[in-house]
Amino acid sequence: MQHTTTGAGRMTDGVAPKHSAAPGSGDACTSESSLQLVDHCLDLLTDAPPAVLPANWKLSVVIPVYNEERWLRAIVDRVRNVPVRKEILLVDDFSRDGTRSLLKQLESAAEDRPDPQNEIRVLYQERNQGKGAALRTGFSHVTGDIVLVQDADLEYSPSDYPALIAPIVAGDADVVFGSRYLGSTRRVLNYWHCSINWFLTTLSNMCTGLNLTDMETCYKVFRSDVLREIAPRLKADRFGFEPEVTALVARGQYRVYETPIRYAPRGYAEGKKIRWWDGVKAVGCILAHRFQR
């Protein structure tokens, strides 16, 4: 540490001596400097440096797809744009719109123009079974070191991948949940949807002993070896996957982190699929796992 001697002979630690200034000339500069310092400190607190995968690591992004012709190409492009080496596993849950045709185009393009940074594989379910079933199919084909679940719409932003994988890359976490309710700035969401989510998350926390803020989040990230231990015990076919996998993570006593994420909700007219009865089934799933040995 540098020491500076002031004109009065007083020693200060690394602080430049103050000089008098003409009245009215220093106040504005001091205020501006103070604001810049505050902004810089806030940046240091809120902007974590992006995580970079080690050279020999690969991220596996599993995307269950059902009737997402409208959004599919856009979300695949956004996933591709994340600057990490990855494989993208698209699992079609027997879509009935033009999704399958679009998937075949993406598959063909990937074969014609291979991209080592973005391997694309498409898996087709023989009948519609639900998100949980599609994820089980995808999990059985992953080859990466970290596995991330991504919905096939634009509600969740792949630009959050660096923050989501950072605790695992650093060796601090085994599982990471992306939370829509952390952070200082967020989009205001529907009250009833938030209230139901709060109830399900709270009930899940009471049964698992975790203290999550967003159990129902899409963004769940796993070390691949952890997922290999959990996956054989997954049974839920639809949206019961969320409370089920959370219960299994808690039972395995894995290290769990949460990180803030962006969220842009869509309405039912735009293809949102979860319904009120999925919430009722989630309660049953939570309670079933609470008393399961």
C-alpha positions, 0 to 999 in steps of 0.5 A: 500500500502506498502512503502519501504525506499531506502538506500538514505532515499527516500520512494517509493510506493510498489517498491523494491529498485534497486541494482547495478549489475555486468556489463552485468549481469543485462541487460538480466534479466531486459529485460526478466522480462520486456517481461514477464510483458508485456506478462502478461499484454496482457494476462489480456487484451485479455483473459477474464475468461470463463463465468459459467452459474448459477446452475439453468440456461440452455443454448439452442443451436438451430442448423438449419440443411440441408444436413450436413451429412459430418459435423453434428456429429463433430459439435454436439460433439464440442457443447457437449464439452462446459462445460455448462448445455444446450439443443441442438435443431437440426432442420432438414430442410428436408435434402436429403442426409444422414442427417436425418438418422444420426439425428435419430441415435443421437436422439436414442443415447440421449434417451438410454443414457440421459445426463443432461448436454447435452439434445438433441432434434431433430425437423423435417420440413415437407418440405425445407423452409430455415434457418429462418423457421428452426430457428423459429421452434427451437425457439418455443421449447426452454426451456433455459434461454439463446438462441444461434444460431449455424450453422451445419458446422464447420465455427463457433467454440463452444469454443467461447460460454463462451465469447458469453454468458458472457455479458448476464450472467453478466447482461450487455446485452440482445443480443450478436453478435459474430463478425468475424472482431473484435480482433487482430488476425484473419484468412484472409478472401475472399475480396469480401465476406468481402466487401459484408458483410461490405456493408450489415452491414453498410446499416443495421447500417444506418437503425437501428442506431446500430454500429455493425461490423458483422450483418451477423454473425451466432452467435447471442445470446439472453436472452430467454425472449427477444427472446420470444418478437421478435420471433412472428415477424420473417417472413424471411424463408432463410438468411433474418433472419439475417437483420430481427432479427437485425432490430427487436433487434434495434427496441426493444432498447435492450442492444446489445454487440459484442464479437470477435469470431473464423471463419474458412470459407468453400467453396461451394464445402464443402457445403456452401449454401448462394448465391449472390442473398441472398445478394440482398434479404438482401438489400430488407429486410433491407430497408423494415424494415427501413420503417416498422412501 
